[in-house]
């Protein structure tokens, strides 16, 4: 329940704002209480670490106009260094206690993102391996989708697109804007601007959050073909 509350606070599923900071803060507060009551539970520590390491990026997720800023383009100097340090210490200690649970593995992935000095220096092979560990214990389609992204970043967009083809028939994902947004991003990476533009538009039509809709429409607009000066109106 705390995990779901935090997710809604960090990335609102609907409405005009990308975040609901009060929900994320309350989830973190309650996760601290749980960790304090269960200090020897590695998953309680993993959940708190995951929240801290994720929320650390919130100050950089939107621009001054409220527009969404993807992680690769964020100003990492705005990330909450105290949350990152606390989260890394929590997950490091938790992982030393035996076979890791899903919250610990997700926290370890978040730590790899947060500790990378730049987007280009992200350890995508290690993130891919952690997602593969996660997938052994869960049939969560979002984990599979994130794994496809990691594979694409580690091995190239074609490898990620192949995995997306296998996910397209999953009814739990078929209507989710994130499936189309990921496809659009990977198609753009592969140089297929037309396919990417179509997928961005499809993702925008399915997104419930206004900031996400604006971001996806903007990505599609960037890929519109230019009409040379002096050419007749194509319409």
MIDOSE-1310 file (N, C-alpha, C; in nm, 2 decimals, decimal comma, always signed):
residues 235
xxxx	+0,08/-0,12/+0,00/+0,00/+0,00/+0,00/+0,09/+0,13/+0,00; +0,19/+0,13/+0,08/+0,28/+0,24/+0,08/+0,35/+0,26/-0,05; +0,39/+0,15/-0,11/+0,45/+0,16/-0,25/+0,35/+0,23/-0,35; +0,23/+0,19/-0,34/+0,13/+0,25/-0,43/+0,10/+0,40/-0,41
xxxx	+0,10/+0,43/-0,28/+0,08/+0,57/-0,24/+0,20/+0,65/-0,29; +0,32/+0,60/-0,27/+0,44/+0,68/-0,32/+0,43/+0,69/-0,47; +0,40/+0,59/-0,54/+0,40/+0,60/-0,69/+0,30/+0,70/-0,74; +0,18/+0,71/-0,67/+0,09/+0,81/-0,71/+0,14/+0,95/-0,68
xxxx	+0,21/+0,96/-0,57/+0,27/+1,09/-0,54/+0,38/+1,14/-0,63; +0,46/+1,04/-0,67/+0,58/+1,07/-0,76/+0,54/+1,09/-0,90; +0,44/+1,02/-0,95/+0,40/+1,03/-1,09/+0,25/+1,01/-1,09; +0,18/+1,13/-1,08/+0,03/+1,12/-1,07/-0,03/+1,06/-1,20
xxxx	-0,13/+0,98/-1,18/-0,19/+0,91/-1,30/-0,29/+1,00/-1,37; -0,33/+1,11/-1,31/-0,42/+1,20/-1,38/-0,40/+1,34/-1,32; -0,46/+1,44/-1,38/-0,46/+1,58/-1,33/-0,35/+1,66/-1,40; -0,35/+1,79/-1,35/-0,26/+1,89/-1,41/-0,12/+1,88/-1,37
xxxx	-0,08/+1,81/-1,26/+0,05/+1,82/-1,21/+0,12/+1,68/-1,22; +0,25/+1,68/-1,25/+0,32/+1,55/-1,26/+0,34/+1,49/-1,12; +0,35/+1,57/-1,01/+0,37/+1,52/-0,88/+0,26/+1,55/-0,79; +0,24/+1,47/-0,68/+0,17/+1,51/-0,57/+0,26/+1,49/-0,45
xxxx	+0,34/+1,59/-0,42/+0,45/+1,59/-0,33/+0,40/+1,54/-0,19; +0,28/+1,59/-0,15/+0,23/+1,55/-0,02/+0,21/+1,40/+0,00; +0,17/+1,34/-0,11/+0,15/+1,19/-0,10/+0,29/+1,12/-0,09; +0,38/+1,16/-0,17/+0,52/+1,10/-0,17/+0,58/+1,12/-0,03
xxxx	+0,57/+1,24/+0,02/+0,63/+1,27/+0,16/+0,56/+1,18/+0,26; +0,43/+1,17/+0,26/+0,36/+1,09/+0,36/+0,40/+0,94/+0,35; +0,41/+0,89/+0,22/+0,46/+0,75/+0,21/+0,60/+0,73/+0,26; +0,69/+0,83/+0,24/+0,82/+0,82/+0,30/+0,82/+0,82/+0,45
xxxx	+0,74/+0,91/+0,51/+0,72/+0,92/+0,65/+0,68/+0,78/+0,71; +0,58/+0,72/+0,65/+0,52/+0,60/+0,70/+0,62/+0,48/+0,68; +0,70/+0,49/+0,57/+0,80/+0,38/+0,54/+0,91/+0,39/+0,65; +0,94/+0,52/+0,69/+1,04/+0,53/+0,80/+0,99/+0,47/+0,93
xxxx	+0,86/+0,49/+0,95/+0,80/+0,43/+1,07/+0,81/+0,27/+1,07; +0,77/+0,22/+0,95/+0,78/+0,07/+0,94/+0,92/+0,02/+0,95; +1,02/+0,09/+0,90/+1,16/+0,05/+0,91/+1,20/+0,06/+1,05; +1,16/+0,16/+1,12/+1,19/+0,18/+1,27/+1,14/+0,06/+1,35
xxxx	+1,01/+0,02/+1,32/+0,95/-0,09/+1,39/+1,00/-0,22/+1,35; +1,06/-0,24/+1,23/+1,11/-0,36/+1,18/+1,25/-0,34/+1,13; +1,35/-0,31/+1,22/+1,48/-0,27/+1,18/+1,56/-0,39/+1,12; +1,52/-0,51/+1,14/+1,59/-0,62/+1,09/+1,52/-0,68/+0,96
xxxx	+1,42/-0,62/+0,91/+1,35/-0,66/+0,79/+1,42/-0,60/+0,67; +1,49/-0,67/+0,59/+1,56/-0,61/+0,47/+1,46/-0,55/+0,37; +1,34/-0,61/+0,36/+1,25/-0,55/+0,26/+1,19/-0,42/+0,31; +1,17/-0,40/+0,44/+1,13/-0,27/+0,49/+1,24/-0,16/+0,46
xxxx	+1,36/-0,20/+0,48/+1,47/-0,11/+0,45/+1,48/-0,09/+0,30; +1,46/-0,19/+0,22/+1,46/-0,18/+0,07/+1,35/-0,09/+0,02; +1,23/-0,09/+0,08/+1,12/-0,01/+0,04/+1,15/+0,14/+0,07; +1,20/+0,16/+0,19/+1,24/+0,30/+0,22/+1,35/+0,35/+0,13
xxxx	+1,45/+0,27/+0,11/+1,56/+0,31/+0,02/+1,51/+0,34/-0,12; +1,42/+0,26/-0,17/+1,36/+0,28/-0,30/+1,29/+0,41/-0,31; +1,21/+0,44/-0,21/+1,14/+0,57/-0,21/+1,24/+0,69/-0,21; +1,34/+0,68/-0,12/+1,43/+0,79/-0,11/+1,51/+0,81/-0,24
xxxx	+1,56/+0,70/-0,29/+1,64/+0,71/-0,42/+1,56/+0,76/-0,54; +1,43/+0,73/-0,54/+1,35/+0,77/-0,64/+1,31/+0,92/-0,62; +1,26/+0,95/-0,50/+1,22/+1,09/-0,48/+1,33/+1,19/-0,48; +1,46/+1,14/-0,47/+1,57/+1,23/-0,48/+1,58/+1,30/-0,61
xxxx	+1,52/+1,24/-0,72/+1,52/+1,30/-0,85/+1,41/+1,40/-0,88; +1,31/+1,40/-0,79/+1,19/+1,48/-0,81/+1,22/+1,63/-0,84; +1,32/+1,70/-0,77/+1,34/+1,84/-0,80/+1,38/+1,87/-0,95; +1,43/+1,77/-1,02/+1,48/+1,79/-1,16/+1,38/+1,73/-1,26
xxxx	+1,27/+1,68/-1,22/+1,18/+1,61/-1,31/+1,09/+1,70/-1,39; +1,08/+1,83/-1,35/+1,00/+1,93/-1,42/+1,08/+2,05/-1,44; +1,06/+2,12/-1,55/+1,12/+2,25/-1,57/+1,04/+2,36/-1,50; +1,08/+2,48/-1,52/+1,02/+2,60/-1,45/+0,87/+2,61/-1,50
xxxx	+0,84/+2,57/-1,62/+0,71/+2,57/-1,67/+0,62/+2,45/-1,64; +0,68/+2,36/-1,56/+0,61/+2,24/-1,52/+0,62/+2,13/-1,61; +0,69/+2,15/-1,72/+0,71/+2,04/-1,83/+0,79/+1,93/-1,77; +0,76/+1,81/-1,81/+0,84/+1,69/-1,77/+0,98/+1,69/-1,84
xxxx	+1,08/+1,66/-1,76/+1,21/+1,65/-1,80/+1,26/+1,50/-1,79; +1,29/+1,43/-1,89/+1,33/+1,29/-1,88/+1,46/+1,28/-1,81; +1,48/+1,16/-1,74/+1,60/+1,15/-1,66/+1,73/+1,18/-1,73; +1,74/+1,14/-1,86/+1,87/+1,16/-1,93/+1,90/+1,31/-1,95
xxxx	+1,80/+1,39/-1,94/+1,82/+1,54/-1,96/+1,81/+1,62/-1,83; +1,80/+1,55/-1,72/+1,78/+1,62/-1,59/+1,92/+1,68/-1,55; +1,91/+1,79/-1,47/+2,02/+1,85/-1,41/+2,05/+1,78/-1,28; +2,15/+1,69/-1,28/+2,17/+1,61/-1,16/+2,22/+1,68/-1,04
xxxx	+2,26/+1,80/-1,06/+2,30/+1,88/-0,94/+2,18/+1,92/-0,85; +2,06/+1,90/-0,91/+1,94/+1,93/-0,84/+1,89/+1,81/-0,76; +1,94/+1,69/-0,78/+1,90/+1,58/-0,71/+1,93/+1,59/-0,56; +1,85/+1,53/-0,48/+1,87/+1,54/-0,33/+1,98/+1,45/-0,29
xxxx	+2,10/+1,50/-0,26/+2,21/+1,42/-0,23/+2,20/+1,35/-0,10; +2,13/+1,41/+0,00/+2,11/+1,35/+0,13/+2,02/+1,23/+0,12; +1,91/+1,23/+0,04/+1,83/+1,12/+0,01/+1,91/+1,01/-0,06; +1,99/+1,04/-0,15/+2,07/+0,94/-0,22/+2,16/+0,87/-0,13
xxxx	+2,23/+0,95/-0,05/+2,33/+0,89/+0,05/+2,26/+0,79/+0,15; +2,14/+0,84/+0,20/+2,07/+0,76/+0,29/+2,02/+0,63/+0,22; +1,96/+0,65/+0,10/+1,91/+0,53/+0,03/+2,01/+0,43/+0,00; +2,13/+0,48/-0,05/+2,24/+0,38/-0,08/+2,29/+0,31/+0,04
xxxx	+2,30/+0,37/+0,15/+2,34/+0,31/+0,28/+2,24/+0,20/+0,32; +2,11/+0,24/+0,31/+2,00/+0,14/+0,35/+2,00/+0,02/+0,26; +2,01/+0,04/+0,13/+2,00/-0,08/+0,04/+2,13/-0,16/+0,04; +2,24/-0,10/+0,06/+2,37/-0,17/+0,07/+2,37/-0,26/+0,19
xxxx	+2,32/-0,21/+0,31/+2,31/-0,29/+0,43/+2,21/-0,40/+0,41; +2,09/-0,37/+0,35/+1,99/-0,47/+0,33/+2,04/-0,59/+0,24; +2,11/-0,55/+0,13/+2,15/-0,66/+0,04/+2,25/-0,75/+0,10; +2,32/-0,71/+0,21/+2,42/-0,80/+0,27/+2,36/-0,90/+0,36
xxxx	+2,22/-0,90/+0,37/+2,15/-1,00/+0,47/+2,10/-1,12/+0,40; +2,13/-1,15/+0,28/+2,09/-1,27/+0,21/+2,02/-1,24/+0,08; +1,94/-1,34/+0,03/+1,87/-1,33/-0,09/+1,78/-1,20/-0,10; +1,80/-1,12/-0,19/+1,73/-0,99/-0,20/+1,58/-1,01/-0,24
xxxx	+1,49/-0,93/-0,18/+1,36/-0,92/-0,23/+1,34/-0,82/-0,33; +1,21/-0,80/-0,39/+1,19/-0,71/-0,50/+1,21/-0,57/-0,46; +1,18/-0,52/-0,34/+1,21/-0,38/-0,31/+1,36/-0,35/-0,30; +1,43/-0,45/-0,25/+1,58/-0,43/-0,25/+1,64/-0,42/-0,39
xxxx	+1,59/-0,51/-0,48/+1,64/-0,51/-0,61/+1,60/-0,38/-0,69; +1,48/-0,33/-0,67/+1,44/-0,21/-0,73/+1,52/-0,09/-0,67; +1,55/-0,09/-0,54/+1,63/+0,01/-0,48/+1,77/+0,01/-0,54; +1,82/-0,11/-0,56/+1,96/-0,12/-0,62/+1,96/-0,06/-0,76
xxxx	+1,86/-0,08/-0,84/+1,85/-0,02/-0,97/+1,84/+0,13/-0,96; +1,76/+0,18/-0,87/+1,75/+0,32/-0,85/+1,89/+0,38/-0,80; +1,96/+0,31/-0,72/+2,09/+0,35/-0,67/+2,19/+0,36/-0,79; +2,19/+0,27/-0,88/+2,27/+0,27/-1,00/+2,24/+0,40/-1,08
xxxx	+2,12/+0,43/-1,10/+2,08/+0,55/-1,17/+2,13/+0,68/-1,10; +2,11/+0,68/-0,97/+2,14/+0,80/-0,89/+2,29/+0,82/-0,88; +2,37/+0,71/-0,88/+2,51/+0,73/-0,85/+2,59/+0,75/-0,99; +2,52/+0,74/-1,10/+2,59/+0,77/-1,23/+2,61/+0,92/-1,24
xxxx	+2,73/+0,96/-1,27/+2,76/+1,11/-1,28/+2,69/+1,17/-1,39; +2,67/+1,09/-1,50/+2,59/+1,14/-1,62/+2,51/+1,03/-1,67; +2,41/+1,06/-1,75/+2,32/+0,96/-1,81/+2,41/+0,86/-1,89; +2,51/+0,91/-1,96/+2,59/+0,82/-2,05/+2,67/+0,72/-1,97
xxxx	+2,70/+0,75/-1,84/+2,78/+0,66/-1,76/+2,69/+0,57/-1,67; +2,56/+0,56/-1,70/+2,48/+0,47/-1,63/+2,52/+0,32/-1,66; +2,52/+0,24/-1,56/+2,57/+0,10/-1,57/+2,45/+0,02/-1,62; +2,41/+0,03/-1,75/+2,30/-0,04/-1,80/+2,31/-0,19/-1,80
xxxx	+2,43/-0,25/-1,83/+2,44/-0,40/-1,82/+2,40/-0,45/-1,68; +2,45/-0,38/-1,57/+2,41/-0,42/-1,44/+2,26/-0,40/-1,41; +2,21/-0,29/-1,46/+2,06/-0,27/-1,44/+1,98/-0,37/-1,51; +2,03/-0,41/-1,63/+1,96/-0,52/-1,70/+1,96/-0,65/-1,62
xxxx	+2,08/-0,68/-1,56/+2,09/-0,80/-1,48/+2,00/-0,80/-1,36; +1,99/-0,68/-1,30/+1,90/-0,67/-1,18/+1,75/-0,69/-1,22; +1,71/-0,63/-1,33/+1,58/-0,65/-1,38/+1,55/-0,80/-1,41; +1,65/-0,87/-1,46/+1,63/-1,01/-1,49/+1,61/-1,09/-1,36
xxxx	+1,68/-1,05/-1,25/+1,66/-1,11/-1,12/+1,52/-1,09/-1,08; +1,47/-0,96/-1,09/+1,34/-0,93/-1,05/+1,23/-1,01/-1,13; +1,26/-1,03/-1,26/+1,16/-1,10/-1,34/+1,15/-1,25/-1,30; +1,25/-1,30/-1,24/+1,24/-1,44/-1,19/+1,13/-1,46/-1,08
xxxx	+1,10/-1,36/-1,01/+1,01/-1,37/-0,90/+0,88/-1,30/-0,92; +0,86/-1,24/-1,03/+0,73/-1,17/-1,05/+0,69/-1,17/-1,20; +0,56/-1,16/-1,22/+0,51/-1,15/-1,36/+0,46/-1,01/-1,38; +0,52/-0,92/-1,32/+0,47/-0,78/-1,33/+0,51/-0,72/-1,47
xxxx	+0,41/-0,68/-1,55/+0,44/-0,63/-1,69/+0,53/-0,51/-1,69; +0,52/-0,42/-1,59/+0,60/-0,30/-1,59/+0,74/-0,33/-1,56; +0,77/-0,44/-1,48/+0,91/-0,48/-1,47/+0,96/-0,53/-1,60; +0,88/-0,60/-1,68/+0,92/-0,65/-1,81/+0,95/-0,53/-1,91
xxxx	+0,86/-0,43/-1,90/+0,88/-0,31/-1,98/+1,01/-0,24/-1,95; +1,03/-0,22/-1,82/+1,16/-0,15/-1,78/+1,28/-0,23/-1,82; +1,27/-0,37/-1,81/+1,38/-0,45/-1,86/+1,40/-0,43/-2,01; +1,30/-0,42/-2,09/+1,32/-0,39/-2,23/+1,39/-0,26/-2,25
xxxx	+1,36/-0,16/-2,17/+1,44/-0,03/-2,18/+1,58/-0,05/-2,15; +1,61/-0,12/-2,04/+1,75/-0,15/-2,00/+1,82/-0,23/-2,11; +1,76/-0,33/-2,16/+1,82/-0,41/-2,27/+1,86/-0,32/-2,39; +1,76/-0,23/-2,42/+1,79/-0,14/-2,54/+1,90/-0,05/-2,51
xxxx	+1,92/+0,00/-2,39/+2,03/+0,09/-2,36/+2,16/+0,02/-2,35; +2,15/-0,11/-2,31/+2,28/-0,19/-2,30/+2,32/-0,25/-2,43; +2,22/-0,29/-2,52/+2,25/-0,37/-2,63/+2,21/-0,31/-2,76; +2,13/-0,20/-2,76/+2,09/-0,13/-2,88/+1,93/-0,14/-2,89
xxxx	+1,88/-0,04/-2,96/+1,73/-0,03/-2,96/+1,66/-0,15/-3,03; +1,73/-0,21/-3,12/+1,67/-0,33/-3,19/+1,64/-0,44/-3,09; +1,73/-0,46/-2,99/+1,71/-0,57/-2,89/+1,59/-0,53/-2,80; +1,58/-0,41/-2,77/+1,46/-0,36/-2,69/+1,33/-0,38/-2,76
xxxx	+1,33/-0,34/-2,89/+1,21/-0,35/-2,97/+1,16/-0,49/-2,98; +1,26/-0,58/-3,00/+1,22/-0,73/-3,00/+1,15/-0,77/-2,88; +1,19/-0,72/-2,76/+1,12/-0,76/-2,64/+0,99/-0,69/-2,63; +0,97/-0,57/-2,68/+0,84/-0,50/-2,68/+0,74/-0,58/-2,77
xxxx	+0,79/-0,64/-2,88/+0,70/-0,72/-2,96/+0,63/-0,83/-2,88; +0,71/-0,89/-2,79/+0,66/-0,99/-2,71/+0,57/-0,95/-2,60; +0,57/-0,82/-2,56/+0,49/-0,76/-2,46/+0,36/-0,71/-2,51; +0,36/-0,68/-2,64/+0,24/-0,61/-2,70/+0,11/-0,69/-2,68
xxxx	+0,12/-0,82/-2,67/+0,00/-0,90/-2,66/-0,05/-0,91/-2,51; +0,02/-0,86/-2,42/-0,01/-0,86/-2,28/-0,13/-0,76/-2,25; -0,25/-0,81/-2,22/-0,36/-0,73/-2,20/-0,34/-0,62/-2,09; -0,25/-0,66/-1,99/-0,23/-0,56/-1,88/-0,15/-0,44/-1,93
xxxx	-0,08/-0,45/-2,05/+0,00/-0,34/-2,10/-0,06/-0,28/-2,23; -0,15/-0,35/-2,29/-0,19/-0,31/-2,43/-0,25/-0,17/-2,43; -0,32/-0,13/-2,33/-0,38/+0,01/-2,33/-0,30/+0,11/-2,25; -0,18/+0,07/-2,20/-0,10/+0,16/-2,12/-0,01/+0,25/-2,20
xxxx	-0,02/+0,38/-2,18/+0,06/+0,47/-2,26/+0,21/+0,45/-2,25; +0,25/+0,39/-2,14/+0,40/+0,37/-2,13/+0,45/+0,27/-2,23; +0,38/+0,17/-2,27/+0,42/+0,08/-2,37/+0,45/+0,15/-2,50; +0,36/+0,24/-2,54/+0,37/+0,32/-2,67/+0,49/+0,42/-2,65
xxxx	+0,50/+0,48/-2,53/+0,61/+0,58/-2,51/+0,74/+0,51/-2,52; +0,76/+0,40/-2,47/+0,89/+0,32/-2,48/+0,91/+0,29/-2,62; +0,81/+0,24/-2,69/+0,83/+0,20/-2,83/+0,87/+0,32/-2,91; +0,81/+0,44/-2,88/+0,84/+0,56/-2,96/+0,99/+0,60/-2,93
xxxx	+1,03/+0,59/-2,81/+1,17/+0,63/-2,77/+1,27/+0,54/-2,84; +1,24/+0,41/-2,84/+1,33/+0,31/-2,91/+1,33/+0,33/-3,06; +1,22/+0,36/-3,12/+1,21/+0,38/-3,26/+1,29/+0,51/-3,29; +1,28/+0,61/-3,21/+1,36/+0,73/-3,23/+1,51/+0,70/-3,22
xxxx	+1,55/+0,62/-3,12/+1,69/+0,59/-3,11/+1,74/+0,51/-3,23; +1,65/+0,43/-3,30/+1,69/+0,35/-3,41/+1,69/+0,43/-3,54; +1,64/+0,56/-3,54/+1,63/+0,64/-3,66/+1,50/+0,64/-3,73; +1,40/+0,57/-3,68/+1,27/+0,56/-3,75/+1,18/+0,67/-3,69
xxxx	+1,21/+0,79/-3,75/+1,13/+0,91/-3,70/+0,98/+0,90/-3,72; +0,94/+0,85/-3,84/+0,80/+0,84/-3,87/+0,73/+0,74/-3,77; +0,79/+0,63/-3,75/+0,73/+0,53/-3,66/+0,73/+0,59/-3,52; +0,84/+0,66/-3,48/+0,84/+0,71/-3,34/+0,74/+0,82/-3,32
xxxx	+0,72/+0,91/-3,43/+0,62/+1,01/-3,42/+0,48/+0,95/-3,40; +0,45/+0,85/-3,47/+0,32/+0,78/-3,46/+0,30/+0,72/-3,32; +0,40/+0,66/-3,27/+0,40/+0,60/-3,14/+0,39/+0,70/-3,03; +0,46/+0,81/-3,04/+0,44/+0,92/-2,94/+0,30/+0,97/-2,94
xxxx	+0,24/+0,99/-3,05/+0,10/+1,04/-3,06/+0,01/+0,94/-2,99; +0,03/+0,81/-3,02/-0,05/+0,71/-2,96/-0,04/+0,71/-2,81; +0,08/+0,73/-2,76/+0,11/+0,73/-2,62/+0,04/+0,85/-2,55; +0,04/+0,97/-2,62/-0,02/+1,09/-2,57/-0,17/+1,07/-2,56
xxxx	-0,23/+1,00/-2,65/-0,37/+0,98/-2,65/-0,42/+0,89/-2,53; -0,32/+0,80/-2,48/-0,36/+0,71/-2,37/-0,31/+0,77/-2,24; -0,23/+0,86/-2,23/-0,18/+0,92/-2,11/-0,29/+1,00/-2,04; -0,30/+0,98/-1,90/-0,40/+1,05/-1,83/-0,35/+1,18/-1,76
xxxx	-0,22/+1,19/-1,74/-0,16/+1,31/-1,68/-0,13/+1,41/-1,79; -0,17/+1,54/-1,76/-0,15/+1,64/-1,86/-0,01/+1,67/-1,88; +0,08/+1,68/-1,78/+0,22/+1,69/-1,82/+0,28/+1,59/-1,91; +0,24/+1,46/-1,89/+0,28/+1,35/-1,97/+0,23/+1,37/-2,11
xxxx	+0,10/+1,41/-2,13/+0,04/+1,43/-2,26/+0,12/+1,54/-2,33; +0,15/+1,65/-2,26/+0,22/+1,76/-2,33/+0,36/+1,72/-2,37; +0,43/+1,64/-2,28/+0,56/+1,60/-2,32/+0,56/+1,51/-2,44; +0,47/+1,41/-2,45/+0,46/+1,32/-2,56/+0,42/+1,39/-2,69
xxxx	+0,33/+1,48/-2,68/+0,30/+1,56/-2,80/+0,42/+1,64/-2,85; +0,50/+1,70/-2,75/+0,61/+1,77/-2,79/+0,72/+1,69/-2,86; +0,74/+1,56/-2,81/+0,83/+1,47/-2,87/+0,79/+1,44/-3,01; +0,66/+1,42/-3,03/+0,61/+1,39/-3,16/+0,63/+1,51/-3,26
xxxx	+0,60/+1,63/-3,20/+0,62/+1,75/-3,29/+0,76/+1,77/-3,33; +0,86/+1,73/-3,25/+1,00/+1,75/-3,28/+1,04/+1,66/-3,40; +0,96/+1,56/-3,43/+0,99/+1,46/-3,53/+0,91/+1,49/-3,66; +0,83/+1,60/-3,66/+0,76/+1,63/-3,78/+0,86/+1,67/-3,89
xxxx	+0,84/+1,62/-4,02/+0,93/+1,66/-4,12/+0,92/+1,80/-4,16; +1,04/+1,86/-4,18/+1,04/+2,01/-4,22/+1,00/+2,02/-4,36; +0,92/+2,13/-4,39/+0,89/+2,17/-4,53/+0,98/+2,27/-4,57; +1,06/+2,25/-4,68/+1,16/+2,35/-4,72/+1,09/+2,48/-4,76
xxxx	+1,16/+2,59/-4,73/+1,11/+2,72/-4,77/+1,09/+2,73/-4,92; +0,97/+2,78/-4,96/+0,94/+2,80/-5,10/+0,86/+2,69/-5,16; +0,86/+2,57/-5,09/+0,78/+2,46/-5,14/+0,63/+2,49/-5,12; +0,55/+2,44/-5,21/+0,41/+2,46/-5,20/+0,35/+2,40/-5,08
xxx	+0,24/+2,44/-5,03/+0,17/+2,39/-4,91/+0,14/+2,24/-4,94; +0,19/+2,15/-4,86/+0,17/+2,01/-4,89/+0,02/+1,97/-4,88; -0,07/+2,05/-4,82/-0,21/+2,02/-4,82/-0,28/+2,05/-4,95
